[in-house]
Amino acid sequence: MVLARRSFFTKSVSIPGSLSSSGIVEDEATGHGASTPEDHNILFVLGDSPFDAGNNLYLNESNYPVASYPYGYTYFSNATGRVCDGRILPDFIAEYANLPLIPPSLQPGGDFYYGANFASSGAAVLDSDGSSGLHVLNLKGQVIQFKELVAKWNETLGADTTRQVLAKAVYLFSFGGNDYHNYYEKFYDEDSSPTPLEQEQFVKYIVGNTTDALIEMYELGARKIAFQNVGPMGCLPECKTQFPKFNGSCIPDLLSMPTLSNKELNKTLTDLAERLEGFKFSIFDYFIALMDRIENPSEYGFVYGSTECYSDGNLCEYPSAYVFFDEGHTTQCANEQLAKLFWEGDLSVTSPYNMKQLFEESKG
């Protein structure tokens, strides 16, 4: 079957958005009775396309690339806004934590009793200066939405209970990849490359802005942070296609910047844990886990590690044989493997806590 080709590395317009419901007050849709979110696990998700559960459907109703088949067909039988053939990593984390699927924050009438997913495809740490392409919620917009939810919970639960709920929750993040892609793209278009010093300075700027957002959320009550670090951007099929002068090889600068960023993030979160009372974190080494599957697909049950199932409108027969579903995003099968590592992986891949341990800390 031949379908239209999809691309997600586009300039974007940052849109604050608005939550439609607090999901706390009992009604026919929720039916939660008198219980409050403090009675169960809670998961908040912030990030970019690997974590988007459908927000961009509501921001780009008329032209969103993944609003139709074959996206979603493996599990949902229809497109949900997830950039995948089925479930994404946060869906599996929710399952392991005995939670339902966490709804996108822009979903009309959304039930946010168990948390909310603020992630948006194309989102970056920095606000975009683009004037065309997809509308997205960048990091700032996602934090604004989180603050709106907190304000509504303050009204319905009271400030003290809300802070208890927020301290209990786990916050799952994925940011940075689009920033490094967009930064490198500017140099490539001028037939140049960022120097090592320029890369280091930009990485510190991105991680610094990310840290500011984390501290802002900490001040609102967030305590348990789980971060998927930046993946091997330079080995994504889409990047190899977009930057052809490397003749199909991985793009060095889009490997070096994520590597620098991941080291800086680990250093920064370790520092925050030492300075901020009650702050705990988990970092999943997505870079290593995904790269290993790209380079050694057969060791993980895949046939194809560096080509995608859905390319130039052509859909493969068996998505589970592929690490990548489209040029920039992994299949449901790969997502499940990665989620298991994030959930219960040892210190070699997820540290200093894994997500299972973070949720257990919430019960303590």
N, C-alpha and C positions, 0 to 999 in steps of 0.2 A: 504494500500500500504506500502511495506517495502522498506526503503531506507537506505543509509549508515549513521551511527551516526556521528554527527558533534561535534567538540570541538574547543574552541577558546582560552583557557588559555594555550598558547604555548609560548615557548621562541622564540624570533624574532631577525631579523637582521635589524638594522636601515638603511634605504635607503633615501638619500636626495631627489631624484626625480627631475623633471624639468617641469616647466609650458610650455605648447605647444603653447600658444597664449595669448596675453594680452586681447583679446576680446573687444578692443576699436576701432580699425580702421575699418571703414565700409567695408564690403565685402558681397558677396552673401549669406554667411552663417548667418551673424548677421543682416544686413540691418538696423542698428541703425541710419544711416545718420550722421548728424553733431552733434547730441546730445551727451552729456557726462554723466558719472555716477552720477555727482552731481545733475542731473535733477530728480532723483528718489531714492527710498529706495535702500540700499545696505546691503547685509548680507554676512559676512564671517563666516565660521564654522571651528573650530579646535577641535579635540577630538579623541575618541576611537570608538569601534564597534557600540554603539548605534547611533552614528552620521555619520558613514561611508556611503557615497552615491555611492561608487563603486571604490574608489582608489585601494583597495586591489585586484580587478580584474586585474588591469594593472600591479601590482607588482607580482602577483602569478597566471599568466594566465593558467598554466598547472595543478595546484593542489589546487586551492582555494575552500574551502568546500561549499561556498554558491553560486557557479557559475551555479547552476542548480536548477530545481524543487525540493522542493516546495517553495523555497525562491522567494518572489516577486509575487506569483501567485494571491493573493487576489486583488491587485490593478493593477499591471503592466502586468500581464499574462505571465511574464517571469522573470528570475533572472536578477537583475540589480547590484548586489553586496551589496545590503542592507541586513543586518542580521535581516530579518523580513519577515513576509508573505506579507507585502505591504509597506506602507509609514512609515518613521521614523520621530521622533520629528522635526528635522530641516525642513522637507518637509511641515509640518503643519504651522510652524512659517513663512516660506516663503509665504504660502497661505494667512495667516492672514495679512501679510505686503504688500499684493498685488504684490507679486513677483512670477516669474516662479520657478520651481524647480532649486535649486542652483547646478550647475554641479560639479562633482569631479575634483579636480585640475589636475589630470593626464589624464583626458579624451582627446584623440587626437582631435585637432581642437576645444577644448572647448570654449564656449562663456562666458567669465567672466565679462560681462557688468553689471550684477546685483550682482556680488560677486563670491566667489569660496568656495568650500567645501574641506578642506585639511584633514579631519578626516580619520583615518585608523584603521581598526579593529586590536586589540591587542596592540595599541599604549600605551605608558607609558610616564610619565614625565622624567624618567631616561632612558638613552640609554641602550638597552639590551646588555648583555654580552653573549647571546646565539649564537650558531653557526648552529642551525638547526631550522626547523619550518618555519612559515610564514615570509615573508618579510613585514616590516611595515614602516610607517613614524611615528617615535616618535615625541614628542613635538618639539625637536630641528629641526628635518627635516621639520616639518610643518611650523615653523617660517622661516626657510630658503626659503621655497617655497613662503611664503607671501612676503618676502623681494625681491624675484625675480619678483613678480607681481608688487610691488611698483616701482622697477627699470624700468620695461617696461612702466608703466603708466607715470613715470617721462619723459620718452622719447617721448611719444605720446601726453600727456596732458600738460607737463611742471610741474615743481616742485611745484609751488604755487597752481595750480588747484588740483594736486594730494593730497596735504596736506588737502585741503578743502574737497575733496572726502573722504579721510580716516577719517577725523574728523566727517563727517556725518554718516559714516557706523556704523553698530552694529556688534559686534564680539561675537559669541556664542561658549562657551567652555564646554567640558566634559573630565576631566582627573582625574587620581588618582586611579581608581579601580584596574587596572592591576598592578600598583606598590604595592598596599597593598596585593593583591592576591599573587604576586610573592614573596614578602617578607615573608609572613606567610608560604608559601609552603616550604621554606627552613627549617623552624623550624619544621614543621610537619613531614618532611622526616627524621628528626633526633629525632622524638618522643619527641619534646619539644614545648615550646610556648615562644613568646617574653614577657619579663617582662613589667610592666606598664611604667617603665622608658625608655626601649628600644622602645616601641611603640611611646611614646611621642617624643623621639629624631628623630625617622624615619619620623613621621608626619611632624615635623618642617622642616626636610630636603626636603621632597616632596613639601610642600607648599612654602618653600623658593625658590626652583628651579622654581616652577610655577610662583612665583612673579617676578623672574628675567626675565622670558619670557614676562610677561605682561608689565614690564617696558621697555623692548626692543621694543615691539610693540608700546607702548605709545610714545617713542622717534621717531618712524617712522610716528606717526600721529594718532594712535588709541586712542579713547576717551571713547567709550561706550561699556562696557563689560557686557555680560550676561553669568553667570556661572551656569551650572547644577551641584549641589554638588554630592558627592559620595554616591551612593545608598547603601542599606543594603546587602552588598556583601555576608555576612554569611548566608543569607536566599535564595540565588539563588539556584535553583535546581541543577545546575552543581557543585557548591561548596559542597552541601550536599552529592552528589555522590562521589566527589573526596576525601573528608575527612570523611570517613565512621565511624570513631570511635565515632561520636556524634549521631549515630543511627537515622539519619534523621532529627535531630534538627538543628537549625541554629548554625553556628560556632561563638562562643562568640568573639574571637579576630578579626574576620572579620565584626563584628558590632562595636566593641569598637574603632578600628582604623579609620573607616570612620566617626564615631561620633566625635572623636578628630579632625580629618582633617577638618570637616565641620565647627567646632567652630573656628579653626585656620584660615581657609580661610575667614570667615566673619570678623574676627578681622583684618586680613591683608588687605582686600579690603577696609574696613572702614578707615584704616590708609592711604592707597594710595589716597583715595578720599579727605582726609584732606591735603595731601602733594602735590598732582599733580593737577595743574590747569586744569579745564575742565573734569577731570576724573569722570565718573559716572558708577555705576554698578548695576546689578540685580543678586541676588542669588535665584535660585529656589530650594526649599527644596525637592529634589528628594528622599532623604532618607525617609522622613516621608510620602510623597505621595505614593511611591511604597510600603512601608511597610504596609500602611493602606489597600491597595488593596490586598496584599498577605494575610493579616489576616482577612479582611472583604470583600471578593470578591462580595458577593451578594448585598452589599450596593452600588456597582458601576456597577451593571448589569452583573457581571461575575458569572460563576458557579465554576470555578477552579482557586484558587489563588496561590497555591504552586506547582502545577504540570504543565507540559508543553504540548502544542498541538502536537509537533513533537518530538518524543522520540524514540531512538534506531531504527530509520528508519520507525517508525509507525506514520502516519499522522492522526490527528483527523478530524472529519467531519466539525466542526464549530469553527474556530480559534477565532471568536469574543466571545466565551464563556470562553476564557482563558486569564489570565493576561500575561502569558509567551507563546511565540511561540516555541522557543527551550529552552534548559537548561539555557541559560544565557541572553536571550533577549526577550523583551516584544512584544506583538502583535500590529498590526496596531491600533486596537481598543483601547488598553491601551495607545499607543503613542499619540493618538488624545486627550484623556482625560488629559494626562500629559502636552501636549503642550498648551492646553487651560488654565491650571493653570499657566504655565510659562508666557503665553501671557497676561492674564488679571486677574490673581489671586490677592487676597488681601494680606495684610502684613503678615498674618499668614503663608503663603506658599511661597510668592515671594516678596523679599524686597531688598533695600528700594524703588526700582522701579520695576514694571513688564516690560516685553518686549514691550508691547504696548506703555507704557510711554517713554521708551528709544527711540523708533522710533519717537514719537511725539516731543521729545527733539531735534531730528535731524532736524525737520522742523522749530524750533524756531530760 
